Amino acid sequence: MKRNIEQQVRSQIRNIRSAQLKNQLAQANLKVASKTLLADRALRAAGRKTAKDLLSSIRAVDDAKTTYAKSISDFHLAMIELQKLMGQPIQ
C-alpha cells in the first residue's frame, strides 16, 4: 500500500511538471498570437491584409487565451491531487 501511494505521488509530480511546461508553452503561444494580431492590424490598415486574415488572427488570440486559462486550471488541479495524495489539507 505504501509503495502504491509513493508511485502515485511520483506520477502526480510528473503531471505537475507537465502542467507547468504546458502552461509555459501556452503563455508563449499567447504572446506570439498577440504580436501577430498587432502586425495583422497594421497590415490591414495599410491594405495588405484582408478582413478574413484579421479575423483569423483574432480567433488565434482567443484560442490562445483559452488554452492558457486551461493550462492554469490543469496545474491547480494537479496540485490539489498531489495534496490529496499526501494527506495535506487542500488550499
N, CA, C and O atoms as CSV, one atom per row, in Angstrom:
chain,resi,resn,atom,element,x,y,z
A,1,MET,N,N,0.828,-1.186,0.000
A,1,MET,CA,C,0.000,0.000,0.000
A,1,MET,C,C,0.876,1.254,0.000
A,1,MET,O,O,0.634,2.186,-0.767
A,2,LYS,N,N,1.900,1.272,0.868
A,2,LYS,CA,C,2.802,2.422,0.939
A,2,LYS,C,C,3.499,2.634,-0.404
A,2,LYS,O,O,3.629,3.765,-0.873
A,3,ARG,N,N,3.942,1.547,-1.012
A,3,ARG,CA,C,4.629,1.637,-2.299
A,3,ARG,C,C,3.689,2.186,-3.371
A,3,ARG,O,O,4.102,2.974,-4.222
A,4,ASN,N,N,2.435,1.770,-3.325
A,4,ASN,CA,C,1.438,2.249,-4.282
A,4,ASN,C,C,1.237,3.759,-4.152
A,4,ASN,O,O,1.153,4.468,-5.155
A,5,ILE,N,N,1.161,4.240,-2.926
A,5,ILE,CA,C,0.989,5.673,-2.701
A,5,ILE,C,C,2.221,6.437,-3.180
A,5,ILE,O,O,2.101,7.503,-3.785
A,6,GLU,N,N,3.402,5.889,-2.909
A,6,GLU,CA,C,4.639,6.533,-3.371
A,6,GLU,C,C,4.652,6.636,-4.896
A,6,GLU,O,O,5.055,7.661,-5.446
A,7,GLN,N,N,4.218,5.596,-5.569
A,7,GLN,CA,C,4.161,5.616,-7.030
A,7,GLN,C,C,3.153,6.656,-7.523
A,7,GLN,O,O,3.404,7.358,-8.502
A,8,GLN,N,N,2.022,6.745,-6.842
A,8,GLN,CA,C,1.010,7.728,-7.223
A,8,GLN,C,C,1.536,9.151,-7.028
A,8,GLN,O,O,1.269,10.028,-7.848
A,9,VAL,N,N,2.281,9.381,-5.948
A,9,VAL,CA,C,2.861,10.702,-5.693
A,9,VAL,C,C,3.878,11.040,-6.768
A,9,VAL,O,O,3.874,12.153,-7.295
A,10,ARG,N,N,4.744,10.102,-7.101
A,10,ARG,CA,C,5.730,10.328,-8.169
A,10,ARG,C,C,5.036,10.642,-9.494
A,10,ARG,O,O,5.442,11.548,-10.223
A,11,SER,N,N,4.003,9.891,-9.787
A,11,SER,CA,C,3.251,10.116,-11.017
A,11,SER,C,C,2.611,11.507,-11.018
A,11,SER,O,O,2.603,12.198,-12.037
A,12,GLN,N,N,2.086,11.897,-9.880
A,12,GLN,CA,C,1.445,13.206,-9.797
A,12,GLN,C,C,2.465,14.332,-9.931
A,12,GLN,O,O,2.164,15.374,-10.513
A,13,ILE,N,N,3.654,14.134,-9.405
A,13,ILE,CA,C,4.723,15.133,-9.562
A,13,ILE,C,C,5.074,15.282,-11.029
A,13,ILE,O,O,5.315,16.395,-11.497
A,14,ARG,N,N,5.107,14.180,-11.761
A,14,ARG,CA,C,5.355,14.250,-13.214
A,14,ARG,C,C,4.217,15.008,-13.900
A,14,ARG,O,O,4.453,15.787,-14.823
A,15,ASN,N,N,2.987,14.778,-13.447
A,15,ASN,CA,C,1.840,15.503,-14.010
A,15,ASN,C,C,1.958,17.002,-13.760
A,15,ASN,O,O,1.615,17.808,-14.624
A,16,ILE,N,N,2.440,17.370,-12.587
A,16,ILE,CA,C,2.618,18.790,-12.264
A,16,ILE,C,C,3.682,19.407,-13.155
A,16,ILE,O,O,3.500,20.506,-13.678
A,17,ARG,N,N,4.782,18.709,-13.327
A,17,ARG,CA,C,5.844,19.219,-14.217
A,17,ARG,C,C,5.323,19.382,-15.638
A,17,ARG,O,O,5.619,20.372,-16.308
A,18,SER,N,N,4.557,18.418,-16.086
A,18,SER,CA,C,3.963,18.501,-17.420
A,18,SER,C,C,3.016,19.689,-17.522
A,18,SER,O,O,3.012,20.403,-18.524
A,19,ALA,N,N,2.219,19.896,-16.489
A,19,ALA,CA,C,1.282,21.028,-16.480
A,19,ALA,C,C,2.040,22.350,-16.497
A,19,ALA,O,O,1.600,23.304,-17.138
A,20,GLN,N,N,3.174,22.419,-15.800
A,20,GLN,CA,C,3.980,23.638,-15.811
A,20,GLN,C,C,4.526,23.920,-17.216
A,20,GLN,O,O,4.503,25.059,-17.682
A,21,LEU,N,N,5.013,22.880,-17.874
A,21,LEU,CA,C,5.537,23.056,-19.226
A,21,LEU,C,C,4.443,23.477,-20.200
A,21,LEU,O,O,4.657,24.335,-21.055
A,22,LYS,N,N,3.274,22.867,-20.064
A,22,LYS,CA,C,2.150,23.231,-20.922
A,22,LYS,C,C,1.740,24.682,-20.674
A,22,LYS,O,O,1.366,25.394,-21.605
A,23,ASN,N,N,1.811,25.110,-19.427
A,23,ASN,CA,C,1.484,26.491,-19.097
A,23,ASN,C,C,2.477,27.450,-19.749
A,23,ASN,O,O,2.082,28.471,-20.313
A,24,GLN,N,N,3.758,27.122,-19.670
A,24,GLN,CA,C,4.781,27.971,-20.286
A,24,GLN,C,C,4.592,28.047,-21.799
A,24,GLN,O,O,4.725,29.115,-22.397
A,25,LEU,N,N,4.283,26.915,-22.406
A,25,LEU,CA,C,4.054,26.887,-23.843
A,25,LEU,C,C,2.815,27.704,-24.212
A,25,LEU,O,O,2.830,28.456,-25.187
A,26,ALA,N,N,1.756,27.556,-23.441
A,26,ALA,CA,C,0.527,28.307,-23.713
A,26,ALA,C,C,0.767,29.803,-23.571
A,26,ALA,O,O,0.238,30.598,-24.348
A,27,GLN,N,N,1.558,30.182,-22.586
A,27,GLN,CA,C,1.876,31.594,-22.391
A,27,GLN,C,C,2.682,32.132,-23.574
A,27,GLN,O,O,2.426,33.239,-24.047
A,28,ALA,N,N,3.643,31.360,-24.045
A,28,ALA,CA,C,4.445,31.771,-25.202
A,28,ALA,C,C,3.567,31.869,-26.454
A,28,ALA,O,O,3.712,32.801,-27.245
A,29,ASN,N,N,2.663,30.910,-26.628
A,29,ASN,CA,C,1.759,30.950,-27.789
A,29,ASN,C,C,0.860,32.171,-27.750
A,29,ASN,O,O,0.572,32.766,-28.788
A,30,LEU,N,N,0.420,32.544,-26.569
A,30,LEU,CA,C,-0.420,33.733,-26.427
A,30,LEU,C,C,0.353,34.991,-26.809
A,30,LEU,O,O,-0.188,35.875,-27.474
A,31,LYS,N,N,1.596,35.073,-26.399
A,31,LYS,CA,C,2.426,36.228,-26.761
A,31,LYS,C,C,2.604,36.315,-28.278
A,31,LYS,O,O,2.481,37.389,-28.867
A,32,VAL,N,N,2.891,35.185,-28.891
A,32,VAL,CA,C,3.083,35.162,-30.345
A,32,VAL,C,C,1.788,35.543,-31.061
A,32,VAL,O,O,1.809,36.340,-31.999
A,33,ALA,N,N,0.678,34.986,-30.630
A,33,ALA,CA,C,-0.603,35.289,-31.265
A,33,ALA,C,C,-0.950,36.768,-31.114
A,33,ALA,O,O,-1.478,37.382,-32.042
A,34,SER,N,N,-0.655,37.338,-29.947
A,34,SER,CA,C,-0.941,38.758,-29.720
A,34,SER,C,C,-0.080,39.647,-30.609
A,34,SER,O,O,-0.564,40.634,-31.163
A,35,LYS,N,N,1.189,39.299,-30.743
A,35,LYS,CA,C,2.083,40.076,-31.617
A,35,LYS,C,C,1.661,39.946,-33.077
A,35,LYS,O,O,1.711,40.911,-33.840
A,36,THR,N,N,1.249,38.748,-33.449
A,36,THR,CA,C,0.775,38.540,-34.821
A,36,THR,C,C,-0.466,39.375,-35.092
A,36,THR,O,O,-0.604,39.952,-36.171
A,37,LEU,N,N,-1.365,39.443,-34.124
A,37,LEU,CA,C,-2.570,40.249,-34.278
A,37,LEU,C,C,-2.217,41.723,-34.455
A,37,LEU,O,O,-2.792,42.399,-35.308
A,38,LEU,N,N,-1.285,42.218,-33.666
A,38,LEU,CA,C,-0.863,43.610,-33.813
A,38,LEU,C,C,-0.311,43.874,-35.215
A,38,LEU,O,O,-0.637,44.880,-35.845
A,39,ALA,N,N,0.518,42.965,-35.683
A,39,ALA,CA,C,1.091,43.117,-37.023
A,39,ALA,C,C,0.003,43.035,-38.092
A,39,ALA,O,O,0.019,43.808,-39.050
A,40,ASP,N,N,-0.927,42.119,-37.937
A,40,ASP,CA,C,-2.001,41.977,-38.918
A,40,ASP,C,C,-2.918,43.193,-38.944
A,40,ASP,O,O,-3.426,43.572,-40.000
A,41,ARG,N,N,-3.127,43.802,-37.784
A,41,ARG,CA,C,-3.941,45.032,-37.747
A,41,ARG,C,C,-3.252,46.150,-38.514
A,41,ARG,O,O,-3.893,46.889,-39.261
A,42,ALA,N,N,-1.946,46.269,-38.324
A,42,ALA,CA,C,-1.186,47.293,-39.051
A,42,ALA,C,C,-1.215,47.013,-40.555
A,42,ALA,O,O,-1.383,47.927,-41.362
A,43,LEU,N,N,-1.052,45.758,-40.915
A,43,LEU,CA,C,-1.090,45.393,-42.336
A,43,LEU,C,C,-2.484,45.609,-42.924
A,43,LEU,O,O,-2.618,46.003,-44.082
A,44,ARG,N,N,-3.490,45.358,-42.147
A,44,ARG,CA,C,-4.872,45.587,-42.603
A,44,ARG,C,C,-5.103,47.074,-42.830
A,44,ARG,O,O,-5.728,47.471,-43.813
A,45,ALA,N,N,-4.595,47.891,-41.918
A,45,ALA,CA,C,-4.735,49.345,-42.067
A,45,ALA,C,C,-4.007,49.840,-43.311
A,45,ALA,O,O,-4.409,50.824,-43.931
A,46,ALA,N,N,-2.931,49.144,-43.666
A,46,ALA,CA,C,-2.170,49.507,-44.863
A,46,ALA,C,C,-2.735,48.867,-46.122
A,46,ALA,O,O,-2.214,49.079,-47.217
A,47,GLY,N,N,-3.797,48.087,-45.968
A,47,GLY,CA,C,-4.423,47.447,-47.117
A,47,GLY,C,C,-3.724,46.196,-47.607
A,47,GLY,O,O,-3.963,45.754,-48.731
A,48,ARG,N,N,-2.869,45.620,-46.789
A,48,ARG,CA,C,-2.110,44.443,-47.219
A,48,ARG,C,C,-2.633,43.140,-46.632
A,48,ARG,O,O,-2.107,42.068,-46.934
A,49,LYS,N,N,-3.658,43.221,-45.799
A,49,LYS,CA,C,-4.313,42.028,-45.240
A,49,LYS,C,C,-5.812,42.178,-45.424
A,49,LYS,O,O,-6.342,43.288,-45.455
A,50,THR,N,N,-6.477,41.058,-45.542
A,50,THR,CA,C,-7.932,41.091,-45.683
A,50,THR,C,C,-8.596,41.033,-44.311
A,50,THR,O,O,-7.961,40.700,-43.311
A,51,ALA,N,N,-9.872,41.360,-44.285
A,51,ALA,CA,C,-10.633,41.269,-43.035
A,51,ALA,C,C,-10.646,39.826,-42.542
A,51,ALA,O,O,-10.612,39.572,-41.338
A,52,LYS,N,N,-10.695,38.887,-43.478
A,52,LYS,CA,C,-10.687,37.468,-43.108
A,52,LYS,C,C,-9.384,37.105,-42.397
A,52,LYS,O,O,-9.392,36.360,-41.417
A,53,ASP,N,N,-8.267,37.635,-42.893
A,53,ASP,CA,C,-6.976,37.378,-42.243
A,53,ASP,C,C,-6.961,37.941,-40.822
A,53,ASP,O,O,-6.467,37.306,-39.890
A,54,LEU,N,N,-7.511,39.142,-40.679
A,54,LEU,CA,C,-7.560,39.769,-39.370
A,54,LEU,C,C,-8.441,38.974,-38.408
A,54,LEU,O,O,-8.081,38.781,-37.247
A,55,LEU,N,N,-9.578,38.520,-38.886
A,55,LEU,CA,C,-10.468,37.702,-38.046
A,55,LEU,C,C,-9.790,36.401,-37.627
A,55,LEU,O,O,-9.985,35.923,-36.510
A,56,SER,N,N,-9.012,35.848,-38.508
A,56,SER,CA,C,-8.275,34.626,-38.194
A,56,SER,C,C,-7.267,34.880,-37.064
A,56,SER,O,O,-7.098,34.047,-36.174
A,57,SER,N,N,-6.612,36.023,-37.114
A,57,SER,CA,C,-5.661,36.378,-36.057
A,57,SER,C,C,-6.371,36.613,-34.726
A,57,SER,O,O,-5.866,36.229,-33.671
A,58,ILE,N,N,-7.533,37.241,-34.779
A,58,ILE,CA,C,-8.319,37.463,-33.564
A,58,ILE,C,C,-8.735,36.130,-32.962
A,58,ILE,O,O,-8.675,35.945,-31.747
A,59,ARG,N,N,-9.154,35.207,-33.810
A,59,ARG,CA,C,-9.538,33.879,-33.353
A,59,ARG,C,C,-8.341,33.150,-32.723
A,59,ARG,O,O,-8.489,32.447,-31.723
A,60,ALA,N,N,-7.167,33.327,-33.315
A,60,ALA,CA,C,-5.961,32.683,-32.775
A,60,ALA,C,C,-5.644,33.209,-31.370
A,60,ALA,O,O,-5.236,32.444,-30.496
A,61,VAL,N,N,-5.830,34.503,-31.161
A,61,VAL,CA,C,-5.603,35.074,-29.827
A,61,VAL,C,C,-6.630,34.522,-28.837
A,61,VAL,O,O,-6.282,34.146,-27.718
A,62,ASP,N,N,-7.881,34.478,-29.252
A,62,ASP,CA,C,-8.923,33.923,-28.373
A,62,ASP,C,C,-8.633,32.475,-28.011
A,62,ASP,O,O,-8.777,32.078,-26.854
A,63,ASP,N,N,-8.229,31.693,-28.989
A,63,ASP,CA,C,-7.890,30.286,-28.734
A,63,ASP,C,C,-6.696,30.177,-27.789
A,63,ASP,O,O,-6.678,29.325,-26.901
A,64,ALA,N,N,-5.705,31.037,-27.983
A,64,ALA,CA,C,-4.516,31.010,-27.127
A,64,ALA,C,C,-4.881,31.391,-25.689
A,64,ALA,O,O,-4.348,30.816,-24.740
A,65,LYS,N,N,-5.784,32.354,-25.529
A,65,LYS,CA,C,-6.236,32.731,-24.181
A,65,LYS,C,C,-6.949,31.564,-23.502
A,65,LYS,O,O,-6.746,31.305,-22.316
A,66,THR,N,N,-7.772,30.875,-24.257
A,66,THR,CA,C,-8.498,29.725,-23.710
A,66,THR,C,C,-7.528,28.619,-23.292
A,66,THR,O,O,-7.667,28.035,-22.218
A,67,THR,N,N,-6.564,28.344,-24.136
A,67,THR,CA,C,-5.570,27.313,-23.841
A,67,THR,C,C,-4.744,27.694,-22.614
A,67,THR,O,O,-4.436,26.845,-21.778
A,68,TYR,N,N,-4.392,28.955,-22.512
A,68,TYR,CA,C,-3.620,29.427,-21.359
A,68,TYR,C,C,-4.432,29.274,-20.074
A,68,TYR,O,O,-3.914,28.799,-19.063
A,69,ALA,N,N,-5.689,29.670,-20.113
A,69,ALA,CA,C,-6.545,29.544,-18.929
A,69,ALA,C,C,-6.698,28.078,-18.529
A,69,ALA,O,O,-6.681,27.751,-17.343
A,70,LYS,N,N,-6.847,27.202,-19.511
A,70,LYS,CA,C,-6.976,25.774,-19.223
A,70,LYS,C,C,-5.690,25.225,-18.604
A,70,LYS,O,O,-5.733,24.377,-17.712
A,71,SER,N,N,-4.557,25.713,-19.083
A,71,SER,CA,C,-3.285,25.227,-18.538
A,71,SER,C,C,-3.131,25.623,-17.075
A,71,SER,O,O,-2.585,24.860,-16.278
A,72,ILE,N,N,-3.606,26.807,-16.722
A,72,ILE,CA,C,-3.562,27.236,-15.321
A,72,ILE,C,C,-4.469,26.335,-14.471
A,72,ILE,O,O,-4.087,25.889,-13.389
A,73,SER,N,N,-5.654,26.083,-14.978
A,73,SER,CA,C,-6.597,25.220,-14.274
A,73,SER,C,C,-6.037,23.810,-14.099
A,73,SER,O,O,-6.135,23.227,-13.020
A,74,ASP,N,N,-5.455,23.272,-15.157
A,74,ASP,CA,C,-4.877,21.924,-15.088
A,74,ASP,C,C,-3.756,21.855,-14.051
A,74,ASP,O,O,-3.635,20.865,-13.329
A,75,PHE,N,N,-2.943,22.898,-13.979
A,75,PHE,CA,C,-1.862,22.934,-12.986
A,75,PHE,C,C,-2.438,22.911,-11.575
A,75,PHE,O,O,-1.978,22.147,-10.727
A,76,HIS,N,N,-3.439,23.742,-11.324
A,76,HIS,CA,C,-4.026,23.798,-9.985
A,76,HIS,C,C,-4.703,22.467,-9.615
A,76,HIS,O,O,-4.616,22.023,-8.470
A,77,LEU,N,N,-5.359,21.853,-10.561
A,77,LEU,CA,C,-5.974,20.553,-10.295
A,77,LEU,C,C,-4.919,19.498,-9.970
A,77,LEU,O,O,-5.127,18.657,-9.096
A,78,ALA,N,N,-3.797,19.545,-10.669
A,78,ALA,CA,C,-2.712,18.595,-10.398
A,78,ALA,C,C,-2.136,18.827,-8.998
A,78,ALA,O,O,-1.813,17.870,-8.295
A,79,MET,N,N,-2.009,20.085,-8.597
A,79,MET,CA,C,-1.510,20.391,-7.255
A,79,MET,C,C,-2.488,19.904,-6.177
A,79,MET,O,O,-2.070,19.366,-5.152
A,80,ILE,N,N,-3.763,20.091,-6.413
A,80,ILE,CA,C,-4.777,19.622,-5.461
A,80,ILE,C,C,-4.718,18.109,-5.316
A,80,ILE,O,O,-4.808,17.576,-4.210
A,81,GLU,N,N,-4.567,17.426,-6.436
A,81,GLU,CA,C,-4.483,15.961,-6.398
A,81,GLU,C,C,-3.259,15.511,-5.605
A,81,GLU,O,O,-3.335,14.547,-4.843
A,82,LEU,N,N,-2.133,16.199,-5.778
A,82,LEU,CA,C,-0.929,15.858,-5.019
A,82,LEU,C,C,-1.157,16.081,-3.522
A,82,LEU,O,O,-0.776,15.242,-2.706
A,83,GLN,N,N,-1.768,17.194,-3.166
A,83,GLN,CA,C,-2.057,17.460,-1.759
A,83,GLN,C,C,-2.955,16.367,-1.174
A,83,GLN,O,O,-2.769,15.928,-0.039
A,84,LYS,N,N,-3.919,15.947,-1.967
A,84,LYS,CA,C,-4.820,14.880,-1.532
A,84,LYS,C,C,-4.061,13.583,-1.283
A,84,LYS,O,O,-4.277,12.910,-0.275
A,85,LEU,N,N,-3.167,13.237,-2.213
A,85,LEU,CA,C,-2.390,12.011,-2.067
A,85,LEU,C,C,-1.488,12.052,-0.849
A,85,LEU,O,O,-1.248,11.029,-0.208
A,86,MET,N,N,-0.991,13.239,-0.532
A,86,MET,CA,C,-0.074,13.381,0.580
A,86,MET,C,C,-0.788,13.594,1.917
A,86,MET,O,O,-0.157,13.696,2.969
A,87,GLY,N,N,-2.121,13.660,1.847
A,87,GLY,CA,C,-2.902,13.822,3.065
A,87,GLY,C,C,-2.875,15.223,3.635
A,87,GLY,O,O,-3.152,15.433,4.816
A,88,GLN,N,N,-2.535,16.185,2.780
A,88,GLN,CA,C,-2.482,17.576,3.226
A,88,GLN,C,C,-3.834,18.247,3.021
A,88,GLN,O,O,-4.599,17.865,2.136
A,89,PRO,N,N,-4.120,19.248,3.844
A,89,PRO,CA,C,-5.371,19.989,3.609
A,89,PRO,C,C,-5.274,20.730,2.287
A,89,PRO,O,O,-4.223,21.263,1.931
A,90,ILE,N,N,-6.367,20.755,1.579
A,90,ILE,CA,C,-6.404,21.399,0.257
A,90,ILE,C,C,-6.580,22.891,0.461
A,90,ILE,O,O,-7.493,23.338,1.156
A,91,GLN,N,N,-5.686,23.655,-0.158
A,91,GLN,CA,C,-5.713,25.116,-0.016
A,91,GLN,C,C,-6.203,25.761,-1.284
A,91,GLN,O,O,-6.294,26.987,-1.357
